[in-house]
Amino acid sequence: MALKIFETCVNCWACEPLCPSTAIYEARPHFLIDAKKCTECEGDYSDPQCASICPIEGAILGSLGEAMNPPGSLTGIPPEKMAQAMAELQAH
């Protein structure tokens, strides 16, 4: 059981100080999570703290490989509507 920070991480430092098990560390080109230390915040918090603060959709993956902040979760805009809006903006 461990979360994983994906390559879309922008090294914003939001997650690192919140990790109760100090599993998050700075690496190149993005932060990483030490799988041996990560507890997914079980016993400390009801939700993984790194995922709850992460401003990047899809940057943190759960132990089953699912995005903790899937596309649309932070903006409230479904991905297909976002793609349509972006296409309309680029057309003008």
ChimeraX attribute file (.defattr): number of C-alpha atoms within 10 A of each C-alpha:
attribute: neighborCount
match mode: 1-to-1
recipient: residues
	/A:1	11
	/A:2	17
	/A:3	27
	/A:4	23
	/A:5	20
	/A:6	16
	/A:7	15
	/A:8	14
	/A:9	19
	/A:10	14
	/A:11	16
	/A:12	12
	/A:13	15
	/A:14	15
	/A:15	19
	/A:16	19
	/A:17	12
	/A:18	15
	/A:19	20
	/A:20	20
	/A:21	14
	/A:22	14
	/A:23	18
	/A:24	24
	/A:25	15
	/A:26	12
	/A:27	10
	/A:28	8
	/A:29	11
	/A:30	15
	/A:31	21
	/A:32	21
	/A:33	22
	/A:34	16
	/A:35	15
	/A:36	10
	/A:37	14
	/A:38	20
	/A:39	19
	/A:40	25
	/A:41	17
	/A:42	11
	/A:43	8
	/A:44	13
	/A:45	10
	/A:46	9
	/A:47	11
	/A:48	21
	/A:49	19
	/A:50	24
	/A:51	23
	/A:52	14
	/A:53	12
	/A:54	20
	/A:55	16
	/A:56	17
	/A:57	19
	/A:58	21
	/A:59	19
	/A:60	26
	/A:61	19
	/A:62	17
	/A:63	14
	/A:64	10
	/A:65	10
	/A:66	13
	/A:67	19
	/A:68	21
	/A:69	20
	/A:70	16
	/A:71	17
	/A:72	15
	/A:73	14
	/A:74	13
	/A:75	10
	/A:76	9
	/A:77	12
	/A:78	13
	/A:79	14
	/A:80	11
	/A:81	11
	/A:82	15
	/A:83	12
	/A:84	11
	/A:85	12
	/A:86	11
	/A:87	11
	/A:88	10
	/A:89	9
	/A:90	8
	/A:91	7
	/A:92	5
